[in-house]
Amino acid sequence: MYLDLHVSRFKWAGAPSAIGPGVARLARAAENAGVRTLSFMDHYFQMENVGPAEEPMLEVYTALGFVAGVTQSLRLRALVTGATYRHPGLLAKIVTTLDVLSGGRAELGIGAAWYEREHVGLGVPFPPIAERFGRLEETIRICLQMWSDDNGPFAGTYYQLAETLCSPPPVSSPRPSILIGGGGEKKTLRLVAQYGDACNFYVPPEGVAHKLDVLRGHCDAVGRDIREIEITAILNVASDWTVDDMVRGAEAYAAVGVSTVVASGLGGDPVARLEELFGPAVERLRGVRPQML
């Protein structure tokens, strides 16, 4: 079983001038601890259920590019890119650039976007939910086309591209992995079945078991084996957890078919947390085998 790390706050780093060095220390500590993938949120304001909107928040792809420059093996992901924030052709180019400069370590995590406050606050159009899902699907299709040998046009309902040229191409083979976040049973999981290399759930293990039953139905409908999709889930690590607690939490997800837990909850001293808790948990989770789907 794999353990990835998700960072949703930067308040712990202190003043703005300390955030860069703090993120660099965090990324190196995660890599040294054996964490496979580091992810940041794609938000411009802090989410109100986490902290005040005024809390420090970094633009995700600039931050991931910075992390790429201070690490060697850590994989890099937005969890997850909001499809409304960037034109799909530019998003494909951004992820490709990250992949090329990091030596093939970039992944595309993507979802339909939901945080209306930051859209309105920064003047980003926030269409109705049905349109956001339509734009999400076209964005995925455009990225796939730009990462293929087809440099021709793309004509969709929401996006029209005269050329889908992407040079240099990604270093990842055959292309960057696509993780689709969210558990919507009618639209999101259908997109996972059709396009996703991975999915991400933010529900307890029993909820994941139900979502996987739904996903299996979508996979059957499109003629795909669900075992081709990496199943990931958020593991919220409480402040008082021990290594045993963390391993038990991950094992509960493994028992329903999750192969990767994405751990969050670094507290005020992320480097110490990685060294004392996450690192030892990584070693023990290597021996955990997820339930076969």
KAJORA-V170426 format. One record per pair of residues at least 24 apart in sequence whose C-alpha atoms are under 8 Angstrom apart, sorted by the first residue. I is the first residue (numbers start at 1). J is the second residue. D is the distance in Angstrom with one decimal. If there is no record, write none. Layout:
BEGIN
[[I & J & D] [I & J & D]]
END
This chain:
BEGIN
[[1 & 254 & 7.5] [1 & 259 & 5.2] [1 & 260 & 5.7] [1 & 261 & 7.8] [1 & 285 & 5.4] [1 & 286 & 5.3] [1 & 287 & 7.0] [1 & 288 & 5.4] [1 & 289 & 6.0] [1 & 290 & 6.7] [2 & 35 & 7.9] [2 & 36 & 7.1] [2 & 259 & 6.4] [2 & 260 & 4.6] [2 & 261 & 6.5] [2 & 282 & 7.3] [2 & 285 & 6.7] [2 & 286 & 6.7] [3 & 35 & 5.9] [3 & 36 & 6.5] [3 & 37 & 7.8] [3 & 260 & 5.7] [3 & 261 & 5.2] [3 & 262 & 6.0] [3 & 263 & 6.9] [3 & 282 & 6.1] [3 & 285 & 7.5] [4 & 35 & 5.5] [4 & 36 & 5.4] [4 & 37 & 4.8] [4 & 38 & 6.1] [4 & 39 & 7.9] [4 & 260 & 7.0] [4 & 261 & 6.2] [4 & 262 & 4.6] [4 & 263 & 6.1] [5 & 30 & 7.7] [5 & 35 & 6.6] [5 & 36 & 7.9] [5 & 37 & 6.2] [5 & 38 & 5.0] [5 & 39 & 6.3] [5 & 262 & 5.4] [5 & 263 & 5.0] [5 & 264 & 6.2] [6 & 38 & 5.9] [6 & 39 & 4.8] [6 & 40 & 5.9] [6 & 41 & 7.9] [6 & 79 & 7.7] [6 & 262 & 6.1] [6 & 263 & 5.9] [6 & 264 & 5.1] [7 & 38 & 7.6] [7 & 39 & 6.2] [7 & 40 & 5.2] [7 & 41 & 7.1] [7 & 264 & 6.4] [7 & 265 & 7.8] [7 & 266 & 7.6] [8 & 40 & 6.1] [8 & 41 & 5.9] [8 & 264 & 7.7] [9 & 46 & 7.9] [9 & 55 & 7.9] [9 & 56 & 7.3] [9 & 57 & 7.1] [10 & 55 & 7.8] [10 & 56 & 5.8] [10 & 57 & 6.6] [11 & 55 & 6.5] [11 & 56 & 6.0] [12 & 267 & 7.5] [12 & 268 & 5.1] [12 & 269 & 6.9] [12 & 270 & 8.0] [23 & 67 & 7.6] [24 & 67 & 6.5] [24 & 70 & 6.4] [25 & 271 & 7.1] [26 & 270 & 6.5] [26 & 271 & 5.7] [27 & 67 & 6.4] [27 & 70 & 7.5] [27 & 71 & 7.0] [27 & 74 & 8.0] [28 & 70 & 7.1] [28 & 71 & 6.1] [29 & 271 & 6.0] [29 & 274 & 6.6] [29 & 275 & 7.3] [30 & 74 & 8.0] [30 & 271 & 7.9] [30 & 274 & 6.4] [30 & 279 & 8.0] [31 & 71 & 7.2] [31 & 73 & 7.1] [31 & 74 & 5.7] [33 & 274 & 6.6] [33 & 275 & 6.5] [33 & 278 & 7.0] [33 & 279 & 4.4] [33 & 280 & 7.8] [33 & 282 & 7.4] [34 & 279 & 6.4] [34 & 282 & 6.4] [34 & 283 & 7.8] [35 & 74 & 7.3] [35 & 279 & 7.5] [35 & 282 & 6.9] [36 & 73 & 8.0] [36 & 74 & 5.8] [36 & 75 & 6.1] [37 & 74 & 5.6] [37 & 75 & 4.3] [37 & 76 & 5.7] [37 & 77 & 7.0] [38 & 74 & 6.7] [38 & 75 & 6.1] [38 & 76 & 5.4] [38 & 77 & 6.3] [39 & 76 & 6.1] [39 & 77 & 4.7] [39 & 78 & 5.2] [39 & 79 & 5.8] [40 & 64 & 7.7] [40 & 77 & 6.9] [40 & 78 & 5.2] [40 & 79 & 5.9] [40 & 80 & 7.9] [41 & 78 & 5.8] [41 & 79 & 5.2] [41 & 80 & 6.1] [41 & 81 & 7.6] [42 & 78 & 6.2] [42 & 79 & 6.6] [42 & 80 & 5.9] [42 & 81 & 5.2] [42 & 82 & 6.5] [43 & 118 & 7.8] [44 & 118 & 6.5] [45 & 118 & 6.0] [47 & 115 & 7.9] [61 & 94 & 7.5] [61 & 95 & 7.9] [61 & 98 & 7.9] [64 & 98 & 7.7] [65 & 98 & 6.1] [65 & 102 & 7.9] [68 & 98 & 7.8] [68 & 101 & 7.7] [68 & 102 & 5.4] [69 & 102 & 7.3] [72 & 102 & 7.9] [73 & 105 & 7.3] [74 & 105 & 7.1] [75 & 105 & 4.7] [75 & 106 & 6.1] [75 & 107 & 7.5] [76 & 105 & 5.9] [76 & 106 & 4.9] [76 & 107 & 6.1] [77 & 106 & 6.2] [77 & 107 & 5.1] [77 & 108 & 6.2] [77 & 109 & 6.1] [78 & 107 & 7.7] [78 & 108 & 6.8] [78 & 109 & 5.3] [78 & 110 & 7.5] [79 & 109 & 5.4] [79 & 110 & 7.0] [79 & 181 & 7.4] [80 & 108 & 8.0] [80 & 109 & 4.7] [80 & 110 & 4.7] [80 & 111 & 5.9] [80 & 180 & 7.7] [80 & 181 & 6.4] [81 & 108 & 7.6] [81 & 109 & 5.7] [81 & 110 & 4.4] [81 & 111 & 6.0] [81 & 113 & 7.6] [82 & 110 & 6.1] [82 & 111 & 5.4] [82 & 112 & 5.7] [82 & 113 & 4.4] [82 & 114 & 7.8] [83 & 110 & 6.6] [83 & 111 & 6.1] [83 & 112 & 5.3] [83 & 113 & 6.1] [83 & 132 & 7.4] [83 & 135 & 6.8] [83 & 136 & 5.4] [83 & 139 & 6.9] [84 & 112 & 7.1] [84 & 113 & 6.5] [84 & 124 & 7.8] [84 & 125 & 7.5] [84 & 126 & 7.3] [84 & 132 & 7.0] [84 & 135 & 7.5] [84 & 136 & 7.8] [85 & 124 & 7.0] [88 & 138 & 8.0] [88 & 139 & 5.0] [88 & 140 & 7.9] [88 & 142 & 6.5] [88 & 143 & 6.9] [89 & 139 & 7.9] [89 & 142 & 6.8] [89 & 143 & 7.1] [89 & 146 & 7.8] [89 & 161 & 7.8] [89 & 164 & 7.3] [91 & 143 & 7.8] [92 & 142 & 7.7] [92 & 143 & 5.2] [92 & 146 & 6.9] [92 & 147 & 8.0] [93 & 166 & 6.6] [96 & 168 & 7.9] [96 & 169 & 6.7] [96 & 170 & 5.1] [96 & 176 & 7.9] [97 & 170 & 7.5] [99 & 170 & 5.9] [99 & 171 & 6.1] [99 & 172 & 6.9] [99 & 176 & 7.4] [100 & 168 & 7.8] [100 & 169 & 7.7] [100 & 170 & 5.7] [100 & 171 & 5.4] [103 & 171 & 6.4] [103 & 172 & 7.8] [104 & 170 & 7.1] [104 & 171 & 4.8] [104 & 172 & 4.5] [104 & 176 & 7.7] [105 & 172 & 7.1] [106 & 172 & 7.8] [106 & 176 & 6.1] [106 & 177 & 7.8] [107 & 176 & 5.1] [107 & 177 & 5.0] [107 & 178 & 6.2] [107 & 179 & 7.5] [108 & 176 & 6.5] [108 & 177 & 6.1] [108 & 178 & 4.8] [108 & 179 & 6.1] [109 & 178 & 5.9] [109 & 179 & 4.5] [109 & 180 & 5.8] [109 & 181 & 6.9] [110 & 136 & 8.0] [110 & 178 & 7.5] [110 & 179 & 6.3] [110 & 180 & 5.1] [110 & 181 & 6.1] [111 & 136 & 6.7] [111 & 180 & 5.9] [111 & 181 & 5.4] [111 & 182 & 7.0] [112 & 136 & 5.5] [133 & 187 & 7.5] [134 & 158 & 7.8] [135 & 159 & 7.9] [137 & 191 & 7.2] [140 & 195 & 7.6] [147 & 175 & 6.3] [183 & 211 & 6.8] [185 & 211 & 7.2] [185 & 214 & 6.6] [185 & 215 & 7.6] [189 & 214 & 7.5] [189 & 215 & 5.6] [189 & 218 & 7.1] [190 & 215 & 7.1] [190 & 218 & 5.5] [190 & 219 & 7.7] [193 & 218 & 5.8] [193 & 219 & 5.0] [193 & 222 & 7.2] [193 & 224 & 7.1] [193 & 226 & 7.5] [194 & 219 & 7.3] [194 & 222 & 6.7] [194 & 224 & 7.9] [196 & 229 & 6.8] [197 & 228 & 7.0] [197 & 229 & 5.0] [197 & 230 & 6.2] [198 & 229 & 4.9] [198 & 230 & 4.3] [198 & 231 & 5.9] [198 & 232 & 7.2] [199 & 229 & 7.2] [199 & 230 & 6.4] [199 & 231 & 5.5] [199 & 232 & 6.0] [200 & 231 & 6.5] [200 & 232 & 4.7] [200 & 233 & 5.2] [200 & 234 & 7.3] [201 & 232 & 6.4] [201 & 233 & 4.6] [201 & 234 & 6.4] [202 & 233 & 5.9] [202 & 234 & 5.3] [203 & 233 & 7.5] [203 & 234 & 7.6] [204 & 253 & 7.9] [205 & 252 & 6.3] [205 & 253 & 5.2] [205 & 256 & 6.6] [206 & 256 & 7.6] [208 & 253 & 7.9] [208 & 256 & 7.2] [209 & 256 & 5.6] [209 & 257 & 7.7] [226 & 293 & 7.4] [227 & 293 & 6.4] [230 & 258 & 7.9] [230 & 259 & 6.7] [230 & 260 & 7.7] [231 & 257 & 7.1] [231 & 258 & 5.0] [231 & 259 & 5.7] [231 & 260 & 6.5] [232 & 258 & 5.6] [232 & 259 & 6.2] [232 & 260 & 4.7] [232 & 261 & 5.6] [232 & 262 & 6.8] [233 & 258 & 6.8] [233 & 260 & 6.7] [233 & 261 & 5.1] [233 & 262 & 5.9] [234 & 261 & 5.8] [234 & 262 & 4.7] [234 & 263 & 5.9] [234 & 264 & 7.3] [235 & 261 & 5.9] [235 & 262 & 5.7] [235 & 263 & 4.7] [235 & 264 & 6.4] [236 & 263 & 6.0] [236 & 264 & 5.3] [236 & 265 & 6.1] [237 & 263 & 6.5] [237 & 264 & 5.9] [237 & 265 & 5.1] [237 & 266 & 7.9] [238 & 265 & 6.5] [239 & 265 & 7.2] [239 & 267 & 6.9] [242 & 277 & 6.8] [243 & 277 & 5.5] [243 & 278 & 7.5] [243 & 280 & 6.8] [243 & 281 & 5.7] [244 & 281 & 7.9] [246 & 281 & 6.8] [247 & 281 & 6.1] [247 & 284 & 7.3] [247 & 285 & 6.7] [250 & 285 & 7.8] [251 & 288 & 7.1] [251 & 290 & 8.0] [253 & 290 & 7.9] [254 & 288 & 7.5] [254 & 289 & 6.9] [254 & 290 & 4.2] [254 & 291 & 6.0] [255 & 290 & 5.9] [255 & 291 & 5.2] [256 & 290 & 7.3] [256 & 291 & 5.9] [257 & 290 & 5.2] [257 & 291 & 4.6] [257 & 292 & 6.0] [257 & 293 & 5.9] [258 & 290 & 6.0] [258 & 291 & 7.5] [259 & 289 & 7.7] [259 & 290 & 5.5]]
END
